[in-house]
């Protein structure tokens, strides 16, 4: 009399109890469940290939469900029918899995083969900082191929209370996975159909004359920040340039009253000339180790065990923003995100600046607005602050506006002096000059 065929069910597998020694139950065709004395249950596929009996472990129950185990068994059985040993297939898959890049590996590849070749140093350094602080803790060790759409949504939701950061994380991670698809590292990007969970409102903060006076004459002098950072802030207000560009200024870029930024140091990838007024030149001070604004952080190459050759760099643009934030009396540090440590060095209240919150970019906007109030047109203002020329004018108008830049920044310097000294301004707006003429 033949034994009745066993058909595995979840209930049956769940009720299997350990005995004095391990035992197996088979559904047929080699699909087997093994129960150890410890109670551990393992799915097995018992088969023969090239005259040799083999055993393939399909995983432990209940981590591997009956449905999943059955699918693994069916796939392995098909391989055997085609003369292929499923164990070799499994080992090959494991090796491919082991070699598959993590998100950190993918980022390192992106930096080497794209960012450092195509982006300004300040830009790829910001990518590096953003990844290390806001992406790597969650995704760094995970396989890039394992990142799904739901993971992208979860990461962005983490930063939904900080819109600007959320948008920056989206830009970087989306670009990272697009790079992986372009280089045939991955077949698909998990960011298809993913949207940023929060809108980004552009800032409109402009410091008014009373605030400029207060910042320049009383608040900045007492603030708990280095002399270098204070001079950077004043230069931002004098020149209207980007904070990263001001922080990184070197003696080789300055010739007399002209500061020439090479393409690799500008956002638009074009050479940009800035006129330095007498006040601006005085604020530069004396360069040290190749920089006007030398960072107090000195690094050494890993190979330099004796630390004989220090690597110098300029003050980081994020350090300037941080110095401003921690010195504002009414600034409230953001709540740290889960798993993140936020430490802001405490500043005595008597040293804090009594001004509404502002950022380095607000100072750039203040200069552009100030020049507009003095009557300079958008074309000249764009030339001063280094905006890229758009449209057909970019092709045909190659005028560099050096004379106009000098006139505009000298007018703005006189305006700033009159504001901060309280003396009546001798700067006549261009429109008024034209009417009088």
PyMOL commands that set and color helices and strands:
alter all, ss='L'
color gray80, all
select helices_A, chain A and resi 10-15+66-81+86-99+103-118+121-134+136-139+144-146+149-158+163-182+209-222+227-239+243-247+251-253+263-265+278-284+317-326+349-351+360-373+378-385+393-396+402-421+430-436
alter helices_A, ss='H'
color red, helices_A
select strands_A, chain A and resi 23-28+31-35+41-49+52-61+254-255+258-261+272-275+299-300+310-311
alter strands_A, ss='S'
color yellow, strands_A
deselect
rebuild
show_as cartoon
